[in-house]
Amino acid sequence: MNLSHAVAHYVAHKQSMGMRFHTERRTLQSFCRHCGDVELTEVAPDQMRGFLAGTGPVTRFWQRKHEVLLGFYRFAIAHGYVTHAPLPKPVPKPARDFVPYIYSHAELRRLLAATVSCQNPRSLLEPLSCRTLLLLLYGTGLRISEALALTQADVDLDVGLLQVRDSKFYKT
């Protein structure tokens, strides 16, 4: 079976089960472009490593691509398209460069005090809105996209409830 056809079957299968599968579909389409118009059985381990490696060091994105391809090849093996997956056996761990930082109370006060600098004729964000947004993010741990997607209907002050819709993993 052709690689692109197998990918199309896999994506259709996942979406028929109610998964959005948009990011994974794009990853698999990128993999198809990388390998070319080949039979699924012709995908070589060196092509796989080349796709996973990209142009830089091992990152979380490398791992995510590996997870997507692992799921695809499990599907392909289960359906008899191939007998094995040409994925690399040792999966490297990405370097952990990010070190979380927790603001001190003094730093947080200075950050909130700096929101008055949002007062600008060309700025669409009022200083009070900027301050409220920072406090919301700090106090709830919301992602910026989740906070910016909130509407008045998502806030119930009487009950003390904030409803976050369609978060990163499509949950409310």
Secondary structure, DSSP 8 states (H G I E B T S, - for coil): -BHHHHHHHHHHHHHHTT---HHHHHHHHHHHHHH-S-BGGG--HHHHHHHHHTTSS--HHHHHHHHHHHHHHHHHHHTTS-SS----SS--------------HHHHHHHHHGGGGG--TT-SS-HHHHHHHHHHHHHH---HHHHHT--GGGEETTTTEE---S-TTS--
